[in-house]
Amino acid sequence: MRLHEYQAKQIFSKHGIRVARGELATSVEDVRGIAEELGGKVVLKSQVLVGGRGKAGGIKKAYSVEEAVEKAKEMFGSVLKGHIVEKIYVEEMIEVQREMYAGLTIDRANKGIAAILSSVGGMDIEEIAVKHPEKIARIAVNPKWGLWDYQIRELLLNSQMPREYWKEVASILKTLYRIMVHYEAELVEINPLVVTPDGLVAADARLNIDDSALFRHRDLEKLRDYTEADQMERIAMEKGLNYVKLDGNVGVLANGAGMAMATMDLIYIYGGKPANFLDIGGGASAEVVREAINLILSDKNVKVVFINIFGGITRCDEVAKGLKEALADVSTPVVVRLAGTNEEEGRKIMDEFAKDRPNFHIVETMEEGAEKAVKLAEEV
């Protein structure tokens, strides 16, 4: 779950990281009131969960209350990278003398955390790595031991960080690490971390929380912005399904993230494009299967559905019952592969169901299923 900038800044501020004064506005009148309170010189920041807001015109400066109001009128309701701007964070304009970068992220390759520091900032970290490779430093952090002082010193040296900022940057890195561990985050980032006459300030903030850890952080769950999710992804969240919409035409339903990704890979190998990632998890009931099918078919781009189930905890007969109910009145071509627990019972249900349905295809292997699904999608 990715938090908005204003939400991340509230958390950073709570833990002692300095941020500029600001408030959230949901209307032009809100902007007027906040701008007046902050003295007129403000920055208006669209609160949408996308990167590159500045380049896309989602961040604007205003030097008076009236200018802030006029720019807010332009911003509210505008579309920024496919997202409608409904909220604006109005922040006091600060004097920026220098921009830097500080962040921590999950390093899956090394099974730990990567701490990243750069003496330049204000652009994507990937862009910094290309333009200023000598000014970016990265170090692996073992979660078992935490972030040590000697590692921070190494980051400060290797990033060519001016010594006058060492003490403050070191403190911020330690705080970011505590935030990451406490909230079980996948990413904590300040970009840019700016130098002002009063010290270092987090001019932007990113905080991405591991969805799987949210049951331990109920206070954060209420911060989720469902208006920012794709409509179908939002429905999937509410039903407890792991769904991601893609831009292909072959719908995918599988049990287990690994199985779903392998199914998608096979679709690509045979020349097709998956329309979604959908993992129904282990032990899925007929009801869950039915809801998953309905979700896939609500995507108008889907021309065929490939259902790939390997029964372990998930029982093939339960899946078959759910498919029978969900697909009774569906004309979209469907390819089904069932293997594993109660496979024979599931196949019997599917064979009987497929007798008078030419759009229903049962296959033995996932390779056969992927090839068949791609071929059917081309024919529709």
C-alpha positions as CSV (number, residue, x, y, z in Angstrom):
1,M,0.0,0.0,0.0
2,R,1.5,3.3,-1.1
3,L,0.7,6.4,1.0
4,H,0.1,9.8,-0.3
5,E,2.8,12.4,0.2
6,Y,0.8,14.2,2.9
7,Q,0.2,11.0,4.8
8,A,3.9,10.0,4.6
9,K,5.0,13.4,5.8
10,Q,2.7,13.2,8.8
11,I,4.4,9.9,9.8
12,F,7.9,11.3,9.1
13,S,7.1,14.4,11.2
14,K,5.8,12.3,14.0
15,H,9.2,10.6,14.1
16,G,11.2,13.8,14.1
17,I,12.0,14.4,10.5
18,R,11.5,18.1,9.6
19,V,8.9,18.8,6.9
20,A,7.5,22.1,5.7
21,R,4.2,23.4,7.1
22,G,1.2,22.3,5.0
23,E,-2.4,21.1,4.9
24,L,-4.6,19.0,2.6
25,A,-7.2,20.8,0.5
26,T,-10.2,19.2,-1.2
27,S,-11.7,22.4,-2.6
28,V,-10.6,25.7,-4.0
29,E,-11.9,27.4,-0.8
30,D,-9.7,25.1,1.2
31,V,-6.7,26.2,-0.8
32,R,-7.6,29.9,-0.2
33,G,-7.8,29.4,3.5
34,I,-4.6,27.4,3.8
35,A,-2.7,29.8,1.5
36,E,-3.7,32.7,3.7
37,E,-2.6,30.9,6.8
38,L,0.8,30.1,5.3
39,G,1.4,33.7,4.1
40,G,0.5,33.4,0.4
41,K,3.7,31.9,-1.0
42,V,2.9,28.2,-1.3
43,V,3.5,25.1,-3.4
44,L,0.4,23.2,-4.7
45,K,1.0,19.5,-4.9
46,S,-1.5,17.1,-6.6
47,Q,-2.0,14.1,-4.3
48,V,-2.1,11.2,-6.8
49,L,-0.2,8.0,-6.5
50,V,2.1,8.4,-9.5
51,G,5.7,9.4,-9.9
52,G,7.0,12.3,-11.8
53,R,4.2,14.7,-10.7
54,G,6.4,17.8,-11.2
55,K,7.3,17.0,-14.8
56,A,3.6,16.2,-15.5
57,G,2.4,19.5,-14.2
58,G,1.1,18.2,-10.9
59,I,3.2,20.6,-8.8
60,K,2.8,24.4,-9.1
61,K,4.2,27.3,-7.2
62,A,2.1,30.3,-6.2
63,Y,3.4,33.7,-4.9
64,S,0.1,35.0,-3.6
65,V,-3.2,33.8,-2.3
66,E,-5.1,34.7,-5.5
67,E,-2.5,33.0,-7.7
68,A,-2.8,29.9,-5.5
69,V,-6.6,30.0,-6.0
70,E,-6.3,30.3,-9.8
71,K,-3.9,27.5,-10.0
72,A,-6.0,25.3,-7.8
73,K,-8.9,25.9,-10.1
74,E,-6.8,24.5,-13.0
75,M,-5.6,21.5,-11.0
76,F,-8.8,20.3,-9.4
77,G,-10.5,17.8,-11.7
78,S,-7.5,17.7,-14.1
79,V,-6.2,14.3,-15.2
80,L,-2.6,13.6,-14.2
81,K,-1.1,10.4,-15.7
82,G,-4.6,8.8,-15.8
83,H,-5.6,9.9,-12.3
84,I,-8.2,12.7,-11.5
85,V,-6.8,15.3,-9.1
86,E,-9.2,15.5,-6.2
87,K,-6.8,16.5,-3.4
88,I,-4.1,19.1,-3.3
89,Y,-1.5,19.4,-0.6
90,V,-0.8,23.1,0.1
91,E,2.6,23.6,1.5
92,E,4.6,26.7,2.5
93,M,7.3,27.7,0.0
94,I,10.7,27.1,1.4
95,E,14.1,28.4,0.4
96,V,16.0,25.5,-1.2
97,Q,19.8,25.8,-1.3
98,R,20.5,22.2,-2.3
99,E,18.7,18.9,-3.1
100,M,19.8,15.5,-2.0
101,Y,18.3,11.9,-1.7
102,A,17.9,9.5,1.1
103,G,16.0,6.2,1.1
104,L,15.7,2.6,2.0
105,T,14.1,-0.2,0.1
106,I,13.6,-4.0,0.2
107,D,16.5,-5.6,-1.7
108,R,15.0,-9.0,-2.7
109,A,18.2,-10.1,-4.5
110,N,20.2,-9.9,-1.3
111,K,17.3,-10.8,1.0
112,G,17.7,-7.7,3.0
113,I,17.4,-3.9,2.9
114,A,19.3,-1.5,0.7
115,A,20.1,1.9,2.1
116,I,20.7,4.5,-0.6
117,L,22.1,8.0,-0.2
118,S,23.0,10.6,-2.8
119,S,24.4,14.1,-2.5
120,V,22.1,15.1,-5.4
121,G,18.4,14.7,-5.6
122,G,15.2,16.0,-7.1
123,M,15.0,13.4,-9.8
124,D,14.3,9.6,-9.9
125,I,16.9,7.6,-8.3
126,E,17.4,5.7,-11.5
127,E,18.1,9.0,-13.3
128,I,20.6,10.0,-10.5
129,A,22.4,6.6,-11.0
130,V,22.8,7.4,-14.7
131,K,23.7,11.1,-14.5
132,H,25.7,11.2,-11.3
133,P,26.9,7.6,-10.5
134,E,29.8,9.0,-8.5
135,K,27.4,10.8,-6.1
136,I,25.2,7.8,-5.2
137,A,26.0,5.2,-2.6
138,R,24.2,2.0,-1.8
139,I,24.8,-0.5,1.0
140,A,23.2,-3.8,2.1
141,V,21.6,-3.8,5.5
142,N,21.0,-7.1,7.4
143,P,17.6,-6.7,9.1
144,K,18.8,-9.0,11.9
145,W,21.5,-6.4,12.9
146,G,20.1,-3.2,11.7
147,L,21.8,-0.1,10.2
148,W,25.2,0.5,11.9
149,D,27.0,3.8,12.3
150,Y,30.0,2.5,10.2
151,Q,27.6,1.8,7.3
152,I,26.2,5.3,7.5
153,R,29.7,6.7,7.4
154,E,30.4,4.6,4.4
155,L,27.3,6.0,2.7
156,L,28.2,9.5,3.5
157,L,31.8,9.1,2.1
158,N,30.8,7.2,-1.0
159,S,28.0,9.6,-1.9
160,Q,30.3,12.6,-1.7
161,M,28.1,14.2,0.9
162,P,29.5,17.5,2.2
163,R,30.7,17.0,5.8
164,E,28.7,19.9,7.0
165,Y,25.5,17.8,6.5
166,W,26.9,14.5,7.9
167,K,25.4,14.7,11.4
168,E,21.9,15.7,10.2
169,V,21.8,13.2,7.3
170,A,23.0,10.4,9.6
171,S,20.2,11.1,12.0
172,I,17.6,11.2,9.2
173,L,18.9,7.8,7.8
174,K,18.6,6.2,11.3
175,T,15.0,7.6,11.6
176,L,14.0,6.3,8.1
177,Y,15.3,2.9,9.1
178,R,13.3,2.9,12.3
179,I,10.2,3.9,10.3
180,M,10.8,1.1,7.8
181,V,11.1,-1.5,10.5
182,H,8.2,-0.2,12.6
183,Y,5.7,0.0,9.8
184,E,7.1,-3.0,7.9
185,A,7.6,-0.8,4.8
186,E,8.9,-1.9,1.4
187,L,10.1,1.7,0.6
188,V,10.9,4.8,2.6
189,E,12.2,7.7,0.6
190,I,12.9,11.4,0.8
191,N,13.5,12.9,-2.6
192,P,14.4,15.6,-2.5
193,L,15.9,16.1,1.0
194,V,16.6,19.8,0.8
195,V,19.1,22.1,2.5
196,T,17.4,25.3,3.8
197,P,18.7,28.1,6.0
198,D,17.1,26.3,8.9
199,G,18.5,22.8,8.2
200,L,17.4,19.8,6.3
201,V,13.8,19.4,5.3
202,A,11.9,16.5,3.6
203,A,10.5,18.3,0.6
204,D,8.8,15.1,-0.6
205,A,8.1,11.8,1.1
206,R,7.3,8.3,0.0
207,L,6.2,5.4,2.2
208,N,5.0,2.1,0.8
209,I,3.7,-0.5,3.3
210,D,3.8,-4.2,2.7
211,D,0.1,-5.2,2.1
212,S,0.8,-8.6,3.9
213,A,1.7,-6.7,7.1
214,L,-1.3,-4.5,7.3
215,F,-3.2,-6.8,9.7
216,R,-0.6,-5.7,12.3
217,H,-1.1,-2.0,11.4
218,R,-4.9,-1.4,11.5
219,D,-4.2,2.3,11.9
220,L,-2.5,2.4,8.5
221,E,-5.2,0.4,6.7
222,K,-7.6,3.3,7.2
223,L,-5.2,5.5,5.2
224,R,-5.6,3.4,2.0
225,D,-7.0,5.6,-0.8
226,Y,-9.5,3.4,-2.6
227,T,-10.2,6.2,-5.0
228,E,-6.7,5.8,-6.4
229,A,-7.1,2.1,-7.2
230,D,-8.4,0.8,-10.5
231,Q,-12.1,0.0,-10.1
232,M,-11.5,-3.7,-10.6
233,E,-8.5,-3.8,-8.3
234,R,-10.6,-2.0,-5.7
235,I,-13.3,-4.7,-6.0
236,A,-10.7,-7.4,-5.7
237,M,-9.3,-5.8,-2.5
238,E,-12.7,-5.7,-0.9
239,K,-13.2,-9.4,-1.8
240,G,-9.7,-10.4,-0.6
241,L,-8.5,-11.3,-4.1
242,N,-4.9,-10.6,-5.3
243,Y,-5.6,-8.9,-8.7
244,V,-3.6,-6.7,-11.0
245,K,-5.1,-5.4,-14.2
246,L,-2.9,-5.6,-17.3
247,D,-3.4,-4.6,-20.9
248,G,-3.7,-7.9,-22.7
249,N,-6.8,-10.0,-23.7
250,V,-6.2,-13.4,-22.1
251,G,-7.7,-13.5,-18.6
252,V,-5.7,-15.5,-16.1
253,L,-7.0,-17.3,-12.9
254,A,-4.6,-19.4,-10.9
255,N,-4.0,-20.5,-7.4
256,G,-0.8,-19.2,-6.0
257,A,1.3,-16.2,-7.1
258,G,4.0,-18.5,-8.6
259,M,1.4,-20.4,-10.6
260,A,-0.2,-17.2,-11.8
261,M,3.2,-15.7,-12.9
262,A,4.2,-19.0,-14.7
263,T,0.9,-19.0,-16.5
264,M,1.4,-15.4,-17.6
265,D,4.9,-16.3,-18.8
266,L,3.5,-19.1,-20.9
267,I,0.9,-16.9,-22.5
268,Y,3.7,-14.5,-23.5
269,I,5.8,-17.4,-24.9
270,Y,2.9,-18.5,-27.1
271,G,2.5,-15.0,-28.5
272,G,-0.3,-13.7,-26.3
273,K,-0.7,-11.0,-23.7
274,P,-2.3,-11.6,-20.3
275,A,-5.2,-9.3,-19.3
276,N,-4.5,-9.6,-15.6
277,F,-2.7,-11.3,-12.7
278,L,-5.2,-13.0,-10.4
279,D,-4.2,-15.3,-7.6
280,I,-7.1,-16.9,-5.7
281,G,-4.8,-18.3,-3.0
282,G,-4.8,-21.7,-1.4
283,G,-8.0,-23.4,-0.2
284,A,-10.3,-21.2,-2.3
285,S,-14.0,-22.1,-2.1
286,A,-16.5,-22.3,-4.9
287,E,-17.7,-18.8,-3.9
288,V,-14.2,-17.3,-4.2
289,V,-13.8,-18.9,-7.6
290,R,-17.1,-17.5,-8.8
291,E,-16.2,-14.0,-7.6
292,A,-12.8,-14.3,-9.3
293,I,-14.4,-15.3,-12.7
294,N,-16.9,-12.5,-12.5
295,L,-14.1,-10.0,-11.8
296,I,-12.1,-11.2,-14.9
297,L,-15.1,-11.1,-17.1
298,S,-15.9,-7.6,-16.1
299,D,-12.9,-6.5,-18.1
300,K,-14.2,-5.8,-21.6
301,N,-10.7,-6.5,-23.1
302,V,-10.8,-10.1,-22.1
303,K,-11.4,-12.4,-25.1
304,V,-10.6,-15.7,-23.5
305,V,-10.1,-16.9,-19.9
306,F,-7.3,-19.4,-19.0
307,I,-7.9,-21.1,-15.6
308,N,-4.9,-23.0,-14.3
309,I,-5.3,-24.8,-11.0
310,F,-2.9,-27.1,-9.3
311,G,-4.7,-28.5,-6.2
312,G,-2.8,-28.7,-3.0
313,I,-4.8,-27.0,-0.3
314,T,-7.1,-25.9,-3.1
315,R,-9.5,-28.8,-4.0
316,C,-10.2,-29.3,-7.8
317,D,-13.8,-30.3,-7.1
318,E,-14.4,-27.1,-5.2
319,V,-12.9,-25.1,-8.0
320,A,-15.0,-27.0,-10.6
321,K,-18.2,-26.2,-8.6
322,G,-17.4,-22.5,-8.6
323,L,-16.6,-22.6,-12.3
324,K,-19.9,-24.4,-13.1
325,E,-21.8,-21.7,-11.2
326,A,-19.9,-18.7,-12.6
327,L,-19.7,-19.9,-16.2
328,A,-23.3,-21.1,-16.7
329,D,-24.3,-18.2,-18.9
330,V,-20.9,-17.1,-20.2
331,S,-20.2,-17.2,-23.9
332,T,-16.5,-16.1,-23.6
333,P,-14.1,-19.0,-24.5
334,V,-12.7,-20.6,-21.4
335,V,-9.7,-23.0,-21.1
336,V,-9.4,-25.0,-17.9
337,R,-6.5,-27.1,-16.6
338,L,-7.1,-28.9,-13.3
339,A,-4.5,-31.1,-11.6
340,G,-3.9,-32.2,-8.0
341,T,-6.2,-32.8,-5.0
342,N,-9.6,-34.3,-6.1
343,E,-8.6,-33.9,-9.7
344,E,-10.8,-36.8,-10.9
345,E,-13.9,-35.4,-9.2
346,G,-13.2,-31.9,-10.6
347,R,-12.6,-33.3,-14.1
348,K,-15.9,-35.2,-14.0
349,I,-17.8,-32.0,-13.1
350,M,-16.0,-30.1,-15.8
351,D,-16.5,-32.9,-18.5
352,E,-20.2,-33.0,-17.8
353,F,-20.4,-29.2,-17.8
354,A,-18.6,-28.9,-21.1
355,K,-20.8,-31.3,-23.1
356,D,-23.1,-28.7,-24.6
357,R,-20.7,-25.8,-24.4
358,P,-18.3,-25.4,-27.4
359,N,-16.7,-22.4,-25.8
360,F,-15.4,-24.6,-22.9
361,H,-12.1,-26.4,-23.3
362,I,-10.4,-28.8,-20.9
363,V,-6.7,-29.4,-21.3
364,E,-4.1,-31.7,-19.6
365,T,-1.1,-29.4,-19.2
366,M,-0.6,-25.7,-18.6
367,E,1.5,-25.5,-21.8
368,E,-1.4,-26.9,-23.8
369,G,-3.7,-24.5,-22.0
370,A,-1.7,-21.4,-22.7
371,E,-1.3,-22.3,-26.4
372,K,-5.0,-23.0,-26.7
373,A,-6.0,-19.7,-24.9
374,V,-3.7,-17.6,-27.1
375,K,-5.1,-19.3,-30.3
376,L,-8.7,-18.7,-29.2
377,A,-7.9,-15.0,-28.4
378,E,-6.6,-14.6,-31.9
379,E,-9.7,-16.1,-33.4
380,V,-12.3,-14.1,-31.5
